[in-house]
């Protein structure tokens, strides 16, 4: 992503604690855990395992994208890296 929409930069450049950001991270972490657990379960077979692994991968990629956007937005605003 070369150019970040100014609305995204503004939204992801928050300084104080952000409850929405925290909630999104909690939900994504929990969703990833569920999909990984299902994918590696001995009860999960064939295409179901592949599908669950794909969902876990997509959620992980989306989670990383959000964190990368936050870092880029803060950097564009001259802020220190996020915690």
N, CA, C and O of each residue as an XYZ file, in Angstrom:
332
protein
N       0.855     -1.167      0.000
C       0.000      0.000      0.000
C       0.900      1.228      0.000
O       1.613      1.480      0.971
N       0.866      1.988     -1.085
C       1.738      3.152     -1.213
C       1.190      4.364     -0.471
O       1.841      4.903      0.424
N       0.029      4.772     -0.838
C      -0.604      5.971     -0.296
C      -1.707      5.546      0.664
O      -2.609      4.799      0.287
N      -1.637      6.015      1.887
C      -2.668      5.674      2.865
C      -3.718      6.780      2.873
O      -3.386      7.964      2.932
N      -4.966      6.388      2.815
C      -6.086      7.328      2.866
C      -5.942      8.191      4.127
O      -5.708      7.655      5.210
N      -6.077      9.501      4.003
C      -5.940     10.384      5.166
C      -6.860     10.030      6.327
O      -6.508     10.258      7.485
N      -8.026      9.480      6.036
C      -8.944      9.065      7.111
C      -8.367      7.905      7.907
O      -8.563      7.814      9.119
N      -7.646      7.010      7.210
C      -7.005      5.877      7.884
C      -5.852      6.382      8.745
O      -5.673      5.940      9.880
N      -5.077      7.306      8.198
C      -3.962      7.880      8.961
C      -4.493      8.517     10.238
O      -3.933      8.307     11.314
N      -5.554      9.284     10.130
C      -6.123      9.943     11.300
C      -6.629      8.912     12.313
O      -6.363      9.031     13.509
N      -7.347      7.918     11.839
C      -7.934      6.919     12.739
C      -6.879      6.066     13.433
O      -7.052      5.684     14.591
N      -5.788      5.765     12.735
C      -4.772      4.862     13.275
C      -3.648      5.595     14.001
O      -2.718      4.950     14.486
N      -3.704      6.902     14.089
C      -2.640      7.685     14.730
C      -2.958      8.052     16.169
O      -2.318      8.944     16.727
N      -3.921      7.397     16.780
C      -4.309      7.766     18.134
C      -3.126      7.630     19.101
O      -2.238      6.799     18.911
N      -3.143      8.456     20.123
C      -2.050      8.493     21.102
C      -2.452      7.792     22.393
O      -1.717      6.956     22.918
N      -3.612      8.142     22.886
C      -4.092      7.582     24.154
C      -4.570      6.145     23.956
O      -4.650      5.653     22.830
N      -4.880      5.493     25.048
C      -5.455      4.153     24.990
C      -6.735      4.221     24.159
O      -7.523      5.159     24.285
N      -6.926      3.229     23.320
C      -8.084      3.207     22.441
C      -8.826      1.890     22.649
O      -8.335      0.827     22.269
N     -10.007      1.967     23.253
C     -10.758      0.761     23.581
C     -11.184     -0.018     22.337
O     -11.222     -1.248     22.361
N     -11.500      0.682     21.260
C     -11.885      0.001     20.023
C     -10.702     -0.808     19.479
O     -10.871     -1.961     19.083
N      -9.523     -0.215     19.460
C      -8.316     -0.889     18.989
C      -8.060     -2.134     19.845
O      -7.776     -3.209     19.319
N      -8.163     -1.978     21.153
C      -7.948     -3.105     22.050
C      -8.969     -4.211     21.801
O      -8.615     -5.389     21.773
N     -10.235     -3.835     21.619
C     -11.292     -4.824     21.380
C     -11.079     -5.558     20.062
O     -11.261     -6.773     19.991
N     -10.697     -4.833     19.030
C     -10.433     -5.463     17.727
C      -9.303     -6.476     17.861
O      -9.394     -7.580     17.324
N      -8.242     -6.111     18.570
C      -7.122     -7.034     18.755
C      -7.520     -8.265     19.561
O      -7.092     -9.376     19.248
N      -8.334     -8.075     20.595
C      -8.813     -9.208     21.391
C      -9.642    -10.152     20.524
O      -9.457    -11.368     20.572
N     -10.562     -9.585     19.725
C     -11.415    -10.411     18.866
C     -10.613    -11.141     17.800
O     -10.860    -12.317     17.534
N      -9.659    -10.454     17.189
C      -8.843    -11.111     16.173
C      -7.982    -12.211     16.779
O      -7.879    -13.297     16.208
N      -7.366    -11.949     17.920
C      -6.553    -12.976     18.579
C      -7.398    -14.203     18.919
O      -6.972    -15.335     18.690
N      -8.591    -13.979     19.464
C      -9.464    -15.096     19.817
C      -9.912    -15.867     18.578
O      -9.959    -17.097     18.593
N     -10.236    -15.153     17.517
C     -10.671    -15.809     16.281
C      -9.544    -16.632     15.667
O      -9.773    -17.740     15.182
N      -8.347    -16.099     15.687
C      -7.191    -16.835     15.177
C      -6.983    -18.100     16.002
O      -6.765    -19.175     15.445
N      -7.048    -17.977     17.326
C      -6.874    -19.138     18.199
C      -7.908    -20.223     17.910
O      -7.574    -21.408     17.868
N      -9.169    -19.818     17.710
C     -10.224    -20.792     17.418
C      -9.927    -21.535     16.122
O     -10.032    -22.760     16.065
N      -9.559    -20.796     15.088
C      -9.308    -21.426     13.790
C      -8.087    -22.340     13.826
O      -8.100    -23.425     13.243
N      -7.034    -21.901     14.508
C      -5.831    -22.747     14.614
C      -6.156    -24.017     15.398
O      -5.768    -25.116     15.002
N      -6.868    -23.858     16.511
C      -7.245    -25.018     17.326
C      -8.066    -26.011     16.507
O      -7.833    -27.218     16.576
N      -9.015    -25.509     15.742
C      -9.842    -26.372     14.904
C      -8.997    -27.027     13.811
O      -9.160    -28.213     13.524
N      -8.104    -26.262     13.208
C      -7.284    -26.796     12.113
C      -6.367    -27.919     12.585
O      -6.135    -28.873     11.842
N      -5.846    -27.826     13.792
C      -4.892    -28.842     14.258
C      -5.553    -29.952     15.075
O      -4.881    -30.886     15.512
N      -6.853    -29.853     15.280
C      -7.568    -30.876     16.030
C      -7.525    -32.211     15.294
O      -7.631    -32.265     14.069
N      -7.372    -33.264     16.050
C      -7.392    -34.602     15.464
C      -8.749    -34.961     14.889
O      -8.849    -35.855     14.049
N      -9.785    -34.280     15.328
C     -11.139    -34.535     14.832
C     -11.418    -33.850     13.503
O     -12.395    -34.183     12.832
N     -10.585    -32.907     13.117
C     -10.791    -32.165     11.871
C     -10.134    -32.930     10.730
O      -8.967    -33.311     10.817
N     -10.883    -33.148      9.672
C     -10.409    -33.971      8.564
C     -10.415    -33.215      7.234
O     -11.211    -32.298      7.031
N      -9.529    -33.609      6.348
C      -9.507    -33.198      4.954
C      -9.699    -31.722      4.684
O      -8.964    -30.871      5.184
N     -10.720    -31.442      3.868
C     -10.968    -30.067      3.433
C     -11.326    -29.146      4.589
O     -11.050    -27.948      4.529
N     -11.931    -29.679      5.632
C     -12.253    -28.844      6.795
C     -10.977    -28.302      7.437
O     -10.933    -27.146      7.857
N      -9.931    -29.143      7.512
C      -8.652    -28.705      8.072
C      -8.030    -27.621      7.195
O      -7.543    -26.605      7.693
N      -8.054    -27.851      5.892
C      -7.498    -26.880      4.949
C      -8.245    -25.559      5.027
O      -7.635    -24.490      5.014
N      -9.559    -25.637      5.108
C     -10.381    -24.429      5.177
C     -10.106    -23.651      6.467
O      -9.974    -22.428      6.439
N     -10.020    -24.358      7.589
C      -9.734    -23.701      8.871
C      -8.343    -23.067      8.857
O      -8.155    -21.967      9.376
N      -7.378    -23.757      8.267
C      -6.021    -23.204      8.181
C      -6.018    -21.944      7.318
O      -5.319    -20.979      7.627
N      -6.794    -21.953      6.243
C      -6.891    -20.774      5.387
C      -7.539    -19.599      6.114
O      -7.116    -18.453      5.959
N      -8.563    -19.890      6.904
C      -9.205    -18.823      7.682
C      -8.233    -18.262      8.713
O      -8.159    -17.047      8.898
N      -7.491    -19.133      9.382
C      -6.506    -18.677     10.375
C      -5.446    -17.811      9.707
O      -5.040    -16.785     10.253
N      -5.005    -18.222      8.539
C      -3.995    -17.459      7.802
C      -4.531    -16.089      7.389
O      -3.834    -15.082      7.514
N      -5.759    -16.055      6.900
C      -6.357    -14.781      6.477
C      -6.531    -13.835      7.663
O      -6.244    -12.643      7.554
N      -6.996    -14.360      8.791
C      -7.154    -13.529      9.980
C      -5.810    -13.001     10.466
O      -5.697    -11.842     10.865
N      -4.794    -13.859     10.431
C      -3.449    -13.443     10.841
C      -2.917    -12.351      9.927
O      -2.328    -11.377     10.394
N      -3.124    -12.511      8.628
C      -2.690    -11.495      7.671
C      -3.421    -10.167      7.903
O      -2.804     -9.102      7.858
N      -4.720    -10.231      8.147
C      -5.504     -9.014      8.386
C      -5.039     -8.332      9.670
O      -4.933     -7.106      9.716
N      -4.764     -9.106     10.700
C      -4.273     -8.564     11.970
C      -2.940     -7.840     11.744
O      -2.725     -6.734     12.240
N      -2.055     -8.487     10.988
C      -0.764     -7.861     10.684
C      -0.952     -6.586      9.865
O      -0.252     -5.599     10.090
N      -1.887     -6.597      8.920
C      -2.170     -5.411      8.108
C      -2.590     -4.246      8.989
O      -2.107     -3.129      8.805
N      -3.483     -4.488      9.946
C      -3.926     -3.426     10.844
C      -2.758     -2.845     11.636
O      -2.656     -1.628     11.790
N      -1.881     -3.705     12.137
C      -0.735     -3.221     12.910
C       0.259     -2.466     12.020
O       0.862     -1.482     12.450
N       0.425     -2.931     10.785
C       1.295     -2.210      9.846
C       0.716     -0.840      9.503
O       1.449      0.147      9.424
N      -0.590     -0.782      9.300
C      -1.237      0.502      9.019
C      -1.055      1.464     10.188
O      -0.796      2.651      9.989
N      -1.191      0.951     11.400
C      -1.005      1.797     12.578
C       0.421      2.341     12.631
O       0.622      3.526     12.896
N       1.401      1.491     12.381
C       2.797      1.933     12.392
C       3.053      2.975     11.311
O       3.695      3.996     11.560
N       2.550      2.713     10.113
C       2.742      3.660      9.008
C       2.047      4.987      9.289
O       2.611      6.049      9.026
N       0.841      4.937      9.814
C       0.096      6.165     10.103
C       0.826      6.997     11.146
O       0.957      8.211     10.993
N       1.298      6.352     12.200
C       2.009      7.080     13.244
C       3.326      7.641     12.703
O       3.723      8.754     13.049
N       3.988      6.875     11.866
C       5.253      7.349     11.275
C       4.997      8.563     10.387
O       5.768      9.522     10.424
N       3.941      8.540      9.599
C       3.616      9.679      8.733
C       3.280     10.917      9.542
O       3.434     12.034      9.046
N       2.828     10.747     10.767
C       2.518     11.877     11.635
C       3.674     12.231     12.549
O       3.523     13.047     13.458
N       4.848     11.612     12.309
C       6.027     11.925     13.115
C       5.960     11.436     14.550
O       6.596     11.996     15.442
N       5.180     10.381     14.761
C       5.014      9.850     16.107
C       5.948      8.663     16.319
O       6.418      8.049     15.361
N       6.208      8.353     17.577
C       7.027      7.187     17.898
C       6.268      5.925     17.568
O       5.043      5.954     17.450
N       6.978      4.805     17.416
C       6.292      3.542     17.125
C       5.258      3.222     18.198
O       5.457      3.554     19.366
N       4.152      2.579     17.814
C       3.113      2.255     18.791
C       3.583      1.178     19.761
O       4.490      0.400     19.470
N       2.942      1.160     20.912
C       3.244      0.129     21.909
C       2.313     -1.033     21.721
O       2.394     -2.015     22.459
